[in-house]
């Protein structure tokens, strides 16, 4: 995915009637899922439908994990998916395991490593360094199961340590910020917005979605607020041609890192909003 991508929308591989709707959702990427969303008896049919669609449409494919009987067949089918943008590898737990899958993929095919176990979180820094890994994804549901943890709320505070580990590993490896896990409360748009804003505050670059109506909520959550934009404008104006010398804005000392933060915020907002109707007025 491109570094600025915010949303990756799941669609079950055995529901081809939903593929076009997913593509029209406004998501930055569509992910056809052959793993958890597909029952064992439907795996082959789902694979065939996914490969047909990915031969004419851009998208990503979540294959089955390496220790399953469907993994080899998934890999063998990829050469027919001419518009495949990348492979999502579930249960990414070790650098060696991820590297082995990459060696079996078509040359140059990027991997989005889905980290969803305690071992995977511990090894996240090494996984992020594997050549060919384009981004880390956070699988909170499977991690909670692996840890025998029952989250106390939608924010999953019990998994904060794991989220931070993926953000740090991604930054240290020079990868785009990771995508956070899915929000399964489909009718709770306010909760999704709040959880996504907190994910943004932790350093995530977006999140995976499981329904088209979640896409716009997530996109909005990663836009700076009006207050943040106004602060950034005041900082940049006050700095002027100071070339990084400290200035004072609203009683706060603004040094070089804060100035860079303000400039980065305005630049990211401009790049995002210019591609959206009515966005020009905010920058």
PEPEDA-V675820 format. One record per pair of residues at least 6 apart in sequence whose ideal C-beta (glycine too) atoms are under 7 Angstrom apart, sorted by the first residue. I is the first residue (numbers start at 1). J is the second residue. If there is no record, write none. Layout:
# PEPEDA-V675820
i: {I	I}
j: {J	J}
This chain:
# PEPEDA-V675820
i: {1	1	1	1	1	1	3	4	4	5	5	5	6	6	6	6	6	6	7	7	7	7	7	7	7	8	8	8	8	8	8	8	8	9	9	9	9	9	9	9	9	10	10	10	10	10	10	11	11	11	11	11	11	12	12	12	13	13	13	13	13	13	13	13	14	14	14	14	14	16	16	19	21	22	22	23	23	25	25	26	26	27	27	29	29	29	30	30	31	31	31	31	32	32	32	32	32	33	34	34	34	34	34	34	34	34	34	35	35	35	35	38	43	47	47	47	50	51	51	51	54	54	54	54	55	55	55	55	56	57	58	58	59	59	60	60	60	60	61	61	61	61	62	62	63	63	63	63	63	64	64	64	65	65	65	66	66	75	75	78	78	78	79	86	86	86	86	86	87	87	87	88	88	88	89	89	89	89	89	90	90	91	91	92	92	92	92	92	92	93	93	93	93	94	94	95	95	95	95	95	98	98	98	98	98	99	101	102	102	102	110	110	111	111	111	112	112	112	113	113	113	113	114	114	115	115	115	115	115	115	115	115	116	116	116	117	117	117	118	118	121	121	121	124	124	124	124	125	125	127	128	128	128	128	128	129	135	135	135	135	136	136	136	136	136	137	137	137	138	138	138	138	138	138	139	140	140	140	141	143	143	144	144	149	151	151	152	154	154	154	154	155	155	163	163	164	166	167	167	167	167	167	170	170	170	176	177	177	177	178	178	179	179	179	179	179	180	180	180	181	181	182	182	182	183	183	183	184	185	186	189	192	192	193	193	196	196	196	197	199	200	200	206	206	207	209	209	223	223	224	224	228	229	229	232	232	232	234	235	235	235	235	235	236	236	236	238	238	238	239	239	239	244	244	246	246	246	247	248	266	269	269	270	273	273	273	273	274}
j: {8	28	29	86	134	135	176	271	272	28	29	206	28	205	206	218	219	222	27	28	206	209	215	218	219	27	28	29	31	60	179	208	209	22	25	27	30	31	209	212	215	31	33	37	208	209	210	18	19	22	30	32	33	33	37	38	32	33	34	38	46	47	49	50	38	42	45	46	49	49	53	53	212	30	212	30	57	212	215	215	216	209	215	59	60	85	59	60	59	60	62	88	50	53	54	59	61	62	43	46	47	50	61	62	63	64	74	62	64	65	90	46	70	73	74	77	61	77	80	81	61	81	83	84	80	81	82	83	83	83	83	85	83	85	85	86	88	112	81	84	87	88	88	90	71	74	75	87	89	70	71	74	71	90	91	97	101	104	105	84	105	106	106	109	110	111	112	134	105	109	111	112	114	137	98	101	111	113	114	114	116	116	117	98	113	114	115	120	127	117	119	120	123	119	123	123	126	127	129	130	111	113	127	130	133	130	111	111	130	132	132	134	132	133	134	134	135	137	127	133	136	137	137	139	121	124	127	136	137	138	139	166	139	142	143	142	143	146	146	147	143	162	165	136	165	166	169	169	172	133	136	169	170	173	175	173	175	176	178	179	166	169	170	175	178	178	179	208	163	166	178	179	180	181	181	156	159	181	181	159	162	151	159	158	158	159	158	183	185	191	195	195	198	180	202	202	178	177	178	202	203	204	176	177	178	205	203	204	205	204	205	204	205	206	207	208	199	204	207	207	208	208	209	210	192	195	214	210	191	211	217	214	217	217	221	207	218	221	221	207	221	222	218	222	218	215	218	269	272	265	269	265	269	282	262	265	266	249	249	254	258	259	262	262	263	266	247	249	254	247	254	259	256	259	253	254	255	254	254	283	282	283	283	279	280	282	283	280}
